[in-house]
Structure formats: C-alpha cells, structure tokens
Amino acid sequence: MTNVKAGGKRKRVSKPQEERLTDLLDASAVIFARDGVADAKIEDITAQASVSKGTFYLYFKSKDEAAAAVWRRYIDEFISVGEAILADDWVPASTRLVRIFESLLRFTFSNADLHRNLYLAAGSEVVKSAANQRLIELIGRTAQQGVDSGELECDQPELAASILYHGLCGATLDALRMRPPKADALIKAGGRLAHTIFAKSKAVGAATATKTSGRRSAARASTR
C-alpha cells in the first residue's frame, strides 16, 4: 500500500504480516486464474498486490509454493461451505444432503478458472484427497443420522456418499474443460442425484409402491 506525498513521491505504508500475506494470496489467485501457474509471472502478482518482488520472496520461495498456498486456502473455503450446510441440524438431513452437493458444485463453478488452473498445481493432490475424505465422511455421517431417525433409506451411507461425490468430481472436471462450462445443468443434476440416493424416505417409497400396485391391479382388471 502506498500514499502520495507532496511533490508526487510515494511513501510505502507497512502492513501487518497476515494482511500482507492475504494481499499476496488474493493477487496470486487473480493471476493464476487468468494465466495458469506455468505462464504466471511473479512481477504480475506483485504488481497486483502492490508489493515489491522482494516482499513476495519473504513469503514464498517460488510461484509453485504460492500456487500451493492459494489452493490450500481455496480448499479450506470449499470444506467450510460443506461443513456449514451439514452442521445445521434444524434442516432435515435429506435437504442438507441435496444442498451440499448443489452448493459445492456452485462454489467450484464460481471459481472455475482458478480450480481448473490449480487442480494439478504443486501439492494439490494431497490437499484435495484429504478434503474429499473429510467431506465424504461428513456426508455419510449425515446420511446415517437420517437413516437412524427413519427419515432416509440407504443401505451403506458412506459408500453411497463416496460414489456420488467422486462421480460428480469427475463430471465437474469434464465440465470445466468446456468454455464456458455447463454449470447450471450439472448443479441441477447433482441435486437430483443426491435426492434420488439419499432423500427418498420410507414413507415416500411406500406411497410410490402403493400407487404402482394400484395401477397394476387396475390394468389387470381392465384386461379381464
């Protein structure tokens, strides 16, 4: 940050380390989203953050290290989105399970360029795997609570969560390769799939079975 002094000269104003780090991470996210990691220039990051190149190297050894830090922050935000939804016990488990997939997909597509460009950045695989496992466990636990309360029907909640989660991750990566990605269609599909797998209560299943049985009986009667 700089202030203009009399005579047109600029005086640099020091910031706390945490604030300066945040500025650098914000600037790095902008440049990596725009240019990717390989083509990003450190001078573009420092210009975006209004700091010197020397200041950049006080926090990061390289742009790959900066990319890894941006990815960790991004994934932390991603996890927070899911945790906030699943922690709301006032909302039925079925609704939370639909919302989390829709919200995580929406978050990813709202950061499409950053996600696409940092997905294979330095250290991303370890961070990504840990985050995925954390969310799958939380989703499975929420589904199990719904099963235990009688709200949901699902034989193996965590396995179902893992299959759906990883399936949507793969579909998201495919969608991100498109320009622009078909975000709305995938978000809706994710919500529908979550509803199909998790949100079908025993009462709904019984009602559907009764209606189907009634239709079959009526059809048999009409053919006699």
Stockholm file with secondary structure:
# STOCKHOLM 1.0

chainA/1-224         MTNVKAGGKRKRVSKPQEERLTDLLDASAVIFARDGVADAKIEDITAQASVSKGTFYLYFKSKDEAAAAVWRRYIDEFISVGEAILADDWVPASTRLVRIFESLLRFTFSNADLHRNLYLAAGSEVVKSAANQRLIELIGRTAQQGVDSGELECDQPELAASILYHGLCGATLDALRMRPPKADALIKAGGRLAHTIFAKSKAVGAATATKTSGRRSAARASTR
#=GR chainA/1-224 SS CEEECTTSCEEECCCCHHHHHHHHHHHHHHHHHHHHHHHCCHHHHHHHHTCCHHHHHHHCSSHHHHHHHHHHHHHHHHHHHHHHHHTCTTSCHHHHHHHHHHHHHHHHHHTHHHHHHHTTSTTHHHHHHHHHHHHHHHHHHHHHHHHHHTSCCCSSHHHHHHHHHHHHHHHHHHHHTSSSCCHHHHHHHHHHHHHHHHCCCHHHHHHHHHHHHHHHHHHHHHTC
#=GC SS_cons         CEEECTTSCEEECCCCHHHHHHHHHHHHHHHHHHHHHHHCCHHHHHHHHTCCHHHHHHHCSSHHHHHHHHHHHHHHHHHHHHHHHHTCTTSCHHHHHHHHHHHHHHHHHHTHHHHHHHTTSTTHHHHHHHHHHHHHHHHHHHHHHHHHHTSCCCSSHHHHHHHHHHHHHHHHHHHHTSSSCCHHHHHHHHHHHHHHHHCCCHHHHHHHHHHHHHHHHHHHHHTC
//
